[in-house]
Amino acid sequence: MPSPVPVTRLLPRDLYPSLDLGICSSPLTKGSSTLQVPVPVPVHRLHGPVARRLWSTVILWSELRCVTPVGSGGFGSVYRAEYLGETVALKKVKKSTKNALASRQSFWAELNAAHLRHANVVRVLAATTSTSCLPPREFGDESSTGTVLMEFVGTRNLQQIIYGGLAEEPLEEPRWLRYAADIARGLRFLHSHGVVHLDVKPANVLVSGSDVCKIADFGCSVKLDPEREEESCISARLSHVGGTYTHRAPELLKGQGLSPKADIYSFGITLWQLITRETPYTGDRQHVLYAVVAHELRPSLQDCPVFQSERGRLWRTLLSRCWSGEARQRPGAHELLQELELRHGGAF
């Protein structure tokens, strides 16, 4: 079960002694109480270089301007807003009346990478479980488990680029190869810090205005404890069910322990989508799930002409390794990036 890291572990050593912040304690942690209200971070501390290094346990609602909806789904809603003079994204995690534990877990999972900074990972600026002070007409009237303030990457994701309708954007090999490398770099960084995303798919990869991919939506993620990895895997297996079934690794479908290699499997399905611009599977969901586990069903490598060339056969080999039924047979994110660079003809 994901649990937040104490605030003092997330701030630079030269900064946190001077900040008087309360702890944003997880309601999922044994013995924890309700949220402790932290002392607000002075506005000036969120500007300039410090803003790139700090996430806050407070959202200054009065500083939000121009809140407009961007999208919504089962997780809740995302808004674009102006905050302290910058364009940001606000994610309001919906409170489920059917599964309150899952709602809380999704919110705290969003913070598993909050203390990390990388060019290919969406950056968290602030998060809180407090109720918004904005009027419902601006921020919606749905009940919320919590709100996460993030950098605003843009309104496009890989899902939209891959399946862009009649006026499809060009997606030739140099471009999708660069996208794949961006995702691999983000995964290499996350995995090096013990974070497993567990829902890597085109819809969860945002594309910036400068055409850079950033991994987003950590609501299914798990933070593995390197000293008690086996225990973390057991906890995740029993209490954390997440990810999209078309991209979920077989070991997770079988209820076995997770590892960073689960993300590599999902990456393989995503890479196949980038190359082919097709949907991975058709047919009944339960049939697909059963076939993936029992008959090693995978997206087709036979029907697409791109895989028939000599270079295409190299991609077939890499994809087959990524979505191997045995997690230990899959490459790690570091090796995966090296493979992509090799096929590109050098570093990106």
LOKEDREN-588834 format. One record per residue (C-alpha): residue number from 1; residue in one letter; x negated, y negated, z negated. Coordinates in nm, 3 decimals. Each point is the difference from the previous one (the first is absolute). Last residue first. Layout:
# LOKEDREN-588834
+-----+---------+---------+---------+---------+
! num ! residuo !       X !       Y !       Z !
+-----+---------+---------+---------+---------+
! NUM !       a !       X !       Y !       Z !
...
+-----+---------+---------+---------+---------+
***
This chain:
# LOKEDREN-588834
+-----+---------+---------+---------+---------+
! num ! residuo !       X !       Y !       Z !
+-----+---------+---------+---------+---------+
! 348 !       f !  -1.903 !  -1.095 !   2.822 !
! 347 !       a !  -0.308 !   0.219 !  -0.031 !
! 346 !       g !  -0.116 !   0.187 !   0.310 !
! 345 !       g !   0.120 !   0.186 !   0.308 !
! 344 !       h !   0.369 !  -0.007 !  -0.083 !
! 343 !       r !   0.003 !   0.377 !  -0.028 !
! 342 !       l !  -0.286 !  -0.015 !  -0.247 !
! 341 !       e !   0.168 !  -0.283 !  -0.190 !
! 340 !       l !   0.314 !   0.210 !  -0.036 !
! 339 !       e !  -0.199 !   0.297 !  -0.126 !
! 338 !       q !  -0.185 !  -0.219 !  -0.250 !
! 337 !       l !   0.329 !  -0.136 !  -0.125 !
! 336 !       l !   0.127 !   0.354 !  -0.055 !
! 335 !       e !  -0.318 !   0.096 !  -0.183 !
! 334 !       h !   0.058 !  -0.284 !  -0.247 !
! 333 !       a !   0.372 !   0.080 !  -0.031 !
! 332 !       g !  -0.072 !   0.363 !  -0.084 !
! 331 !       p !   0.033 !   0.258 !   0.272 !
! 330 !       r !   0.266 !   0.270 !  -0.029 !
! 329 !       q !  -0.097 !   0.361 !  -0.066 !
! 328 !       r !   0.034 !  -0.040 !  -0.378 !
! 327 !       a !   0.367 !  -0.091 !   0.044 !
! 326 !       e !   0.082 !   0.332 !   0.163 !
! 325 !       g !   0.300 !  -0.034 !   0.233 !
! 324 !       s !  -0.220 !  -0.202 !   0.236 !
! 323 !       w !   0.152 !  -0.334 !   0.095 !
! 322 !       c !  -0.324 !  -0.197 !   0.022 !
! 321 !       r !  -0.198 !   0.287 !   0.154 !
! 320 !       s !   0.252 !   0.053 !   0.277 !
! 319 !       l !   0.004 !  -0.374 !   0.067 !
! 318 !       l !  -0.379 !  -0.008 !   0.038 !
! 317 !       t !  -0.003 !   0.296 !   0.238 !
! 316 !       r !   0.281 !  -0.140 !   0.212 !
! 315 !       w !  -0.180 !  -0.333 !   0.016 !
! 314 !       l !  -0.306 !   0.175 !   0.140 !
! 313 !       r !   0.224 !   0.179 !   0.248 !
! 312 !       g !   0.120 !  -0.338 !   0.122 !
! 311 !       r !  -0.356 !  -0.095 !   0.089 !
! 310 !       e !  -0.020 !   0.302 !   0.231 !
! 309 !       s !   0.343 !  -0.078 !   0.137 !
! 308 !       q !   0.312 !   0.195 !  -0.099 !
! 307 !       f !   0.084 !  -0.195 !  -0.318 !
! 306 !       v !   0.113 !  -0.313 !   0.183 !
! 305 !       p !   0.238 !   0.209 !   0.211 !
! 304 !       c !   0.237 !   0.056 !  -0.297 !
! 303 !       d !   0.184 !   0.332 !  -0.001 !
! 302 !       q !  -0.265 !   0.218 !  -0.159 !
! 301 !       l !  -0.100 !  -0.179 !  -0.321 !
! 300 !       s !   0.350 !   0.023 !  -0.146 !
! 299 !       p !   0.067 !  -0.134 !  -0.348 !
! 298 !       r !  -0.063 !   0.266 !  -0.267 !
! 297 !       l !   0.184 !   0.311 !  -0.117 !
! 296 !       e !  -0.219 !   0.215 !  -0.222 !
! 295 !       h !   0.253 !   0.287 !   0.001 !
! 294 !       a !   0.098 !   0.024 !  -0.368 !
! 293 !       v !  -0.089 !  -0.346 !  -0.127 !
! 292 !       v !   0.067 !  -0.223 !   0.301 !
! 291 !       a !   0.285 !   0.228 !   0.113 !
! 290 !       y !   0.186 !  -0.029 !  -0.331 !
! 289 !       l !  -0.024 !  -0.378 !  -0.006 !
! 288 !       v !   0.107 !  -0.025 !   0.365 !
! 287 !       h !   0.300 !   0.226 !  -0.055 !
! 286 !       q !   0.101 !  -0.202 !  -0.305 !
! 285 !       r !  -0.012 !  -0.323 !   0.198 !
! 284 !       d !   0.206 !   0.131 !   0.292 !
! 283 !       g !  -0.132 !  -0.065 !   0.346 !
! 282 !       t !  -0.272 !  -0.207 !   0.157 !
! 281 !       y !  -0.358 !  -0.040 !  -0.107 !
! 280 !       p !  -0.300 !  -0.233 !   0.033 !
! 279 !       t !   0.169 !  -0.289 !   0.184 !
! 278 !       e !  -0.189 !  -0.114 !   0.310 !
! 277 !       r !  -0.233 !  -0.295 !   0.059 !
! 276 !       t !  -0.263 !   0.259 !   0.107 !
! 275 !       i !  -0.327 !  -0.137 !  -0.138 !
! 274 !       l !   0.134 !  -0.211 !  -0.286 !
! 273 !       q !   0.248 !   0.272 !  -0.095 !
! 272 !       w !  -0.278 !   0.261 !  -0.009 !
! 271 !       l !  -0.200 !  -0.238 !  -0.222 !
! 270 !       t !   0.295 !  -0.025 !  -0.240 !
! 269 !       i !   0.031 !   0.379 !  -0.023 !
! 268 !       g !  -0.373 !   0.025 !  -0.071 !
! 267 !       f !   0.017 !  -0.281 !  -0.256 !
! 266 !       s !   0.266 !   0.193 !  -0.188 !
! 265 !       y !  -0.233 !   0.300 !  -0.020 !
! 264 !       i !  -0.284 !  -0.228 !  -0.112 !
! 263 !       d !   0.226 !  -0.145 !  -0.272 !
! 262 !       a !   0.054 !   0.349 !  -0.145 !
! 261 !       k !  -0.381 !   0.039 !   0.004 !
! 260 !       p !  -0.014 !  -0.254 !  -0.284 !
! 259 !       s !   0.116 !   0.281 !  -0.231 !
! 258 !       l !   0.333 !   0.147 !  -0.107 !
! 257 !       g !   0.076 !   0.310 !  -0.199 !
! 256 !       q !   0.249 !   0.251 !   0.145 !
! 255 !       g !   0.374 !  -0.046 !   0.030 !
! 254 !       k !   0.027 !   0.180 !   0.334 !
! 253 !       l !   0.101 !  -0.320 !   0.181 !
! 252 !       l !  -0.298 !  -0.168 !  -0.163 !
! 251 !       e !  -0.236 !   0.271 !   0.125 !
! 250 !       p !   0.152 !  -0.036 !   0.347 !
! 249 !       a !  -0.094 !  -0.371 !   0.030 !
! 248 !       r !   0.283 !  -0.249 !   0.041 !
! 247 !       h !   0.010 !  -0.196 !   0.326 !
! 246 !       t !   0.337 !   0.112 !   0.142 !
! 245 !       y !   0.142 !   0.022 !  -0.355 !
! 244 !       t !  -0.069 !  -0.363 !  -0.084 !
! 243 !       g !  -0.177 !  -0.050 !  -0.330 !
! 242 !       g !   0.099 !   0.051 !  -0.357 !
! 241 !       v !   0.069 !   0.248 !  -0.274 !
! 240 !       h !  -0.177 !  -0.089 !  -0.323 !
! 239 !       s !   0.094 !   0.171 !  -0.323 !
! 238 !       l !  -0.116 !   0.359 !   0.004 !
! 237 !       r !  -0.266 !  -0.012 !   0.270 !
! 236 !       a !  -0.133 !  -0.336 !  -0.116 !
! 235 !       s !  -0.039 !   0.122 !  -0.355 !
! 234 !       i !  -0.172 !   0.319 !   0.119 !
! 233 !       c !  -0.234 !  -0.198 !   0.224 !
! 232 !       s !  -0.088 !  -0.239 !  -0.280 !
! 231 !       e !  -0.075 !   0.294 !  -0.230 !
! 230 !       e !  -0.234 !   0.150 !   0.258 !
! 229 !       e !  -0.171 !  -0.335 !   0.052 !
! 228 !       r !  -0.075 !  -0.052 !  -0.367 !
! 227 !       e !  -0.334 !  -0.184 !   0.009 !
! 226 !       p !   0.059 !  -0.140 !   0.348 !
! 225 !       d !   0.347 !  -0.128 !  -0.103 !
! 224 !       l !   0.204 !  -0.006 !   0.316 !
! 223 !       k !   0.209 !  -0.308 !   0.076 !
! 222 !       v !   0.313 !   0.103 !   0.189 !
! 221 !       s !   0.180 !  -0.180 !   0.281 !
! 220 !       c !   0.367 !   0.028 !   0.096 !
! 219 !       g !   0.086 !  -0.370 !  -0.043 !
! 218 !       f !  -0.332 !  -0.106 !   0.151 !
! 217 !       d !   0.157 !  -0.187 !   0.292 !
! 216 !       a !  -0.276 !  -0.141 !   0.220 !
! 215 !       i !  -0.313 !   0.102 !   0.191 !
! 214 !       k !  -0.138 !  -0.289 !   0.204 !
! 213 !       c !  -0.064 !   0.008 !   0.375 !
! 212 !       v !  -0.174 !  -0.293 !   0.172 !
! 211 !       d !   0.148 !  -0.157 !   0.313 !
! 210 !       s !  -0.096 !  -0.361 !  -0.086 !
! 209 !       g !   0.365 !  -0.077 !  -0.076 !
! 208 !       s !  -0.004 !   0.289 !  -0.245 !
! 207 !       v !   0.127 !   0.353 !   0.057 !
! 206 !       l !   0.168 !   0.176 !  -0.292 !
! 205 !       v !  -0.042 !   0.375 !  -0.051 !
! 204 !       n !   0.289 !   0.147 !  -0.199 !
! 203 !       a !   0.230 !   0.043 !   0.302 !
! 202 !       p !  -0.277 !   0.187 !   0.185 !
! 201 !       k !  -0.033 !   0.270 !  -0.269 !
! 200 !       v !  -0.210 !   0.054 !  -0.312 !
! 199 !       d !   0.233 !   0.086 !  -0.287 !
! 198 !       l !  -0.210 !   0.184 !  -0.260 !
! 197 !       h !  -0.230 !  -0.297 !  -0.078 !
! 196 !       v !  -0.262 !   0.185 !  -0.206 !
! 195 !       v !  -0.198 !  -0.240 !  -0.221 !
! 194 !       g !  -0.316 !   0.136 !  -0.167 !
! 193 !       h !  -0.216 !  -0.305 !   0.067 !
! 192 !       s !  -0.203 !   0.161 !   0.282 !
! 191 !       h !   0.334 !   0.124 !   0.135 !
! 190 !       l !   0.125 !  -0.356 !   0.040 !
! 189 !       f !  -0.314 !  -0.116 !   0.182 !
! 188 !       r !  -0.010 !   0.297 !   0.238 !
! 187 !       l !   0.373 !  -0.042 !   0.058 !
! 186 !       g !  -0.039 !  -0.365 !   0.103 !
! 185 !       r !  -0.289 !   0.084 !   0.228 !
! 184 !       a !   0.200 !   0.282 !   0.159 !
! 183 !       i !   0.295 !  -0.235 !   0.059 !
! 182 !       d !  -0.222 !  -0.258 !   0.171 !
! 181 !       a !  -0.169 !   0.274 !   0.205 !
! 180 !       a !   0.338 !   0.122 !   0.126 !
! 179 !       y !   0.092 !  -0.354 !   0.105 !
! 178 !       r !  -0.327 !  -0.034 !   0.188 !
! 177 !       l !   0.065 !   0.329 !   0.176 !
! 176 !       w !   0.352 !  -0.116 !   0.079 !
! 175 !       r !  -0.142 !  -0.309 !   0.171 !
! 174 !       p !  -0.290 !   0.154 !   0.190 !
! 173 !       e !   0.224 !   0.291 !   0.109 !
! 172 !       e !   0.276 !  -0.204 !   0.163 !
! 171 !       l !   0.303 !  -0.130 !  -0.186 !
! 170 !       p !   0.154 !  -0.259 !   0.229 !
! 169 !       e !   0.312 !  -0.141 !  -0.165 !
! 168 !       e !   0.324 !   0.167 !   0.097 !
! 167 !       a !   0.271 !  -0.214 !   0.157 !
! 166 !       l !   0.262 !   0.276 !   0.008 !
! 165 !       g !  -0.010 !   0.073 !  -0.371 !
! 164 !       g !  -0.299 !  -0.065 !  -0.225 !
! 163 !       y !  -0.055 !   0.351 !  -0.129 !
! 162 !       i !  -0.374 !  -0.018 !  -0.063 !
! 161 !       i !  -0.009 !  -0.373 !  -0.083 !
! 160 !       q !   0.307 !   0.010 !  -0.224 !
! 159 !       q !  -0.123 !   0.304 !  -0.192 !
! 158 !       l !  -0.345 !  -0.158 !  -0.024 !
! 157 !       n !   0.137 !  -0.290 !  -0.206 !
! 156 !       r !   0.102 !  -0.355 !   0.078 !
! 155 !       t !   0.134 !  -0.272 !  -0.230 !
! 154 !       g !  -0.329 !  -0.150 !  -0.108 !
! 153 !       v !  -0.276 !   0.057 !  -0.253 !
! 152 !       f !   0.151 !  -0.202 !  -0.285 !
! 151 !       e !  -0.212 !   0.065 !  -0.307 !
! 150 !       m !   0.196 !   0.164 !  -0.275 !
! 149 !       l !   0.239 !  -0.082 !  -0.286 !
! 148 !       v !   0.158 !   0.307 !  -0.157 !
! 147 !       t !   0.339 !  -0.014 !  -0.172 !
! 146 !       g !   0.147 !   0.241 !  -0.250 !
! 145 !       t !   0.274 !   0.251 !  -0.075 !
! 144 !       s !   0.257 !  -0.209 !   0.185 !
! 143 !       s !   0.376 !  -0.037 !   0.009 !
! 142 !       e !   0.136 !  -0.115 !   0.335 !
! 141 !       d !   0.122 !  -0.360 !   0.029 !
! 140 !       g !  -0.231 !  -0.130 !   0.267 !
! 139 !       f !  -0.287 !  -0.242 !  -0.041 !
! 138 !       e !   0.123 !  -0.328 !   0.141 !
! 137 !       r !   0.378 !   0.032 !  -0.049 !
! 136 !       p !  -0.067 !   0.185 !  -0.324 !
! 135 !       p !  -0.152 !  -0.308 !  -0.166 !
! 134 !       l !  -0.369 !   0.025 !  -0.081 !
! 133 !       c !  -0.089 !   0.071 !  -0.362 !
! 132 !       s !  -0.112 !   0.349 !   0.087 !
! 131 !       t !   0.023 !   0.257 !  -0.275 !
! 130 !       s !  -0.324 !   0.112 !  -0.165 !
! 129 !       t !  -0.170 !   0.320 !   0.110 !
! 128 !       t !  -0.297 !  -0.191 !   0.137 !
! 127 !       a !  -0.258 !   0.009 !   0.275 !
! 126 !       a !  -0.259 !  -0.239 !   0.139 !
! 125 !       l !  -0.241 !  -0.045 !   0.290 !
! 124 !       v !  -0.013 !   0.350 !   0.148 !
! 123 !       r !  -0.218 !   0.031 !   0.310 !
! 122 !       v !   0.102 !   0.209 !   0.301 !
! 121 !       v !  -0.283 !   0.244 !   0.077 !
! 120 !       n !  -0.217 !  -0.016 !   0.314 !
! 119 !       a !  -0.217 !  -0.299 !  -0.100 !
! 118 !       h !  -0.056 !   0.142 !  -0.347 !
! 117 !       r !   0.062 !  -0.118 !  -0.355 !
! 116 !       l !   0.099 !   0.231 !  -0.285 !
! 115 !       h !   0.161 !  -0.092 !  -0.334 !
! 114 !       a !   0.353 !   0.044 !   0.134 !
! 113 !       a !  -0.075 !   0.343 !   0.149 !
! 112 !       n !   0.212 !   0.204 !  -0.240 !
! 111 !       l !   0.239 !  -0.294 !  -0.039 !
! 110 !       e !   0.267 !   0.122 !   0.243 !
! 109 !       a !   0.004 !   0.324 !  -0.201 !
! 108 !       w !   0.143 !  -0.197 !  -0.291 !
! 107 !       f !   0.300 !  -0.105 !   0.211 !
! 106 !       s !   0.058 !   0.345 !   0.147 !
! 105 !       q !  -0.013 !   0.158 !  -0.346 !
! 104 !       r !   0.260 !  -0.240 !  -0.129 !
! 103 !       s !   0.234 !   0.081 !   0.287 !
! 102 !       a !  -0.064 !   0.375 !  -0.031 !
! 101 !       l !   0.083 !  -0.015 !  -0.372 !
! 100 !       a !   0.327 !  -0.186 !   0.071 !
!  99 !       n !   0.123 !   0.275 !   0.230 !
!  98 !       k !   0.367 !  -0.034 !   0.096 !
!  97 !       t !   0.044 !  -0.368 !  -0.090 !
!  96 !       s !  -0.313 !  -0.086 !   0.195 !
!  95 !       k !  -0.159 !  -0.332 !  -0.084 !
!  94 !       k !  -0.131 !  -0.156 !   0.320 !
!  93 !       v !  -0.361 !  -0.114 !   0.018 !
!  92 !       k !  -0.012 !  -0.366 !   0.107 !
!  91 !       k !  -0.296 !  -0.055 !   0.228 !
!  90 !       l !  -0.106 !  -0.360 !   0.044 !
!  89 !       a !  -0.232 !  -0.087 !   0.288 !
!  88 !       v !  -0.216 !  -0.310 !  -0.010 !
!  87 !       t !  -0.062 !  -0.324 !   0.194 !
!  86 !       e !  -0.218 !  -0.233 !  -0.205 !
!  85 !       g !   0.062 !  -0.338 !  -0.166 !
!  84 !       l !   0.046 !   0.131 !  -0.351 !
!  83 !       y !   0.245 !   0.258 !   0.133 !
!  82 !       e !   0.180 !  -0.036 !   0.332 !
!  81 !       a !   0.229 !   0.291 !   0.077 !
!  80 !       r !   0.064 !   0.301 !   0.222 !
!  79 !       y !   0.229 !   0.258 !  -0.148 !
!  78 !       v !  -0.003 !   0.379 !  -0.029 !
!  77 !       s !   0.293 !   0.204 !  -0.130 !
!  76 !       g !   0.061 !   0.324 !  -0.188 !
!  75 !       f !  -0.158 !   0.345 !   0.020 !
!  74 !       g !   0.283 !   0.152 !   0.205 !
!  73 !       g !  -0.046 !  -0.267 !   0.263 !
!  72 !       s !  -0.026 !  -0.374 !   0.053 !
!  71 !       g !  -0.162 !  -0.250 !   0.231 !
!  70 !       v !  -0.134 !  -0.353 !   0.037 !
!  69 !       p !   0.243 !  -0.203 !  -0.213 !
!  68 !       t !  -0.076 !  -0.373 !  -0.052 !
!  67 !       v !  -0.130 !  -0.182 !  -0.310 !
!  66 !       c !  -0.095 !  -0.356 !   0.097 !
!  65 !       r !  -0.175 !  -0.088 !  -0.326 !
!  64 !       l !  -0.128 !   0.185 !  -0.306 !
!  63 !       e !  -0.177 !  -0.212 !  -0.263 !
!  62 !       s !   0.291 !   0.011 !  -0.245 !
!  61 !       w !  -0.025 !   0.379 !  -0.005 !
!  60 !       l !  -0.352 !  -0.002 !  -0.142 !
!  59 !       i !  -0.067 !   0.370 !   0.031 !
!  58 !       v !  -0.189 !   0.141 !  -0.298 !
!  57 !       t !  -0.210 !   0.313 !  -0.041 !
!  56 !       s !  -0.263 !  -0.159 !   0.223 !
!  55 !       w !  -0.234 !   0.130 !   0.262 !
!  54 !       l !  -0.346 !  -0.146 !   0.021 !
!  53 !       r !  -0.296 !   0.014 !   0.235 !
!  52 !       r !   0.115 !  -0.182 !   0.313 !
!  51 !       a !   0.189 !  -0.260 !  -0.199 !
!  50 !       v !  -0.317 !  -0.076 !  -0.195 !
!  49 !       p !  -0.166 !  -0.131 !   0.317 !
!  48 !       g !   0.250 !  -0.287 !   0.043 !
!  47 !       h !   0.338 !  -0.026 !  -0.171 !
!  46 !       l !   0.158 !   0.235 !  -0.255 !
!  45 !       r !  -0.193 !  -0.149 !  -0.292 !
!  44 !       h !   0.151 !  -0.343 !   0.070 !
!  43 !       v !   0.346 !   0.130 !  -0.084 !
!  42 !       p !  -0.093 !   0.094 !  -0.354 !
!  41 !       v !   0.071 !   0.369 !  -0.063 !
!  40 !       p !   0.318 !   0.039 !  -0.201 !
!  39 !       v !  -0.037 !   0.166 !  -0.344 !
!  38 !       p !   0.116 !   0.356 !   0.039 !
!  37 !       v !   0.345 !   0.132 !  -0.098 !
!  36 !       q !  -0.036 !   0.351 !  -0.137 !
!  35 !       l !   0.206 !   0.239 !   0.206 !
!  34 !       t !   0.198 !   0.248 !  -0.202 !
!  33 !       s !  -0.173 !   0.255 !  -0.216 !
!  32 !       s !  -0.255 !   0.264 !   0.082 !
!  31 !       g !  -0.019 !   0.322 !  -0.202 !
!  30 !       k !  -0.059 !   0.220 !   0.302 !
!  29 !       t !  -0.066 !  -0.209 !   0.307 !
!  28 !       l !   0.290 !  -0.018 !   0.240 !
!  27 !       p !   0.114 !  -0.342 !  -0.122 !
!  26 !       s !  -0.334 !  -0.130 !   0.126 !
!  25 !       s !  -0.155 !  -0.284 !  -0.196 !
!  24 !       c !  -0.060 !  -0.342 !   0.152 !
!  23 !       i !  -0.250 !  -0.095 !  -0.271 !
!  22 !       g !  -0.010 !  -0.358 !  -0.121 !
!  21 !       l !  -0.245 !  -0.243 !   0.151 !
!  20 !       d !  -0.218 !  -0.253 !  -0.179 !
!  19 !       l !  -0.265 !  -0.073 !   0.259 !
!  18 !       s !  -0.348 !  -0.117 !  -0.096 !
!  17 !       p !  -0.135 !   0.351 !  -0.063 !
!  16 !       y !   0.142 !   0.100 !   0.341 !
!  15 !       l !  -0.219 !  -0.219 !   0.217 !
!  14 !       d !  -0.367 !   0.098 !  -0.015 !
!  13 !       r !   0.087 !   0.366 !  -0.017 !
!  12 !       p !   0.209 !  -0.027 !   0.317 !
!  11 !       l !   0.361 !   0.106 !  -0.057 !
!  10 !       l !   0.162 !   0.341 !   0.051 !
!   9 !       r !  -0.137 !   0.173 !  -0.309 !
!   8 !       t !   0.129 !  -0.279 !  -0.222 !
!   7 !       v !   0.349 !   0.049 !   0.142 !
!   6 !       p !   0.025 !   0.356 !  -0.123 !
!   5 !       v !   0.035 !   0.245 !   0.290 !
!   4 !       p !   0.353 !   0.095 !   0.096 !
!   3 !       s !   0.131 !   0.355 !  -0.012 !
!   2 !       p !   0.085 !   0.234 !   0.282 !
!   1 !       m !   0.152 !   0.335 !  -0.097 !
+-----+---------+---------+---------+---------+
***
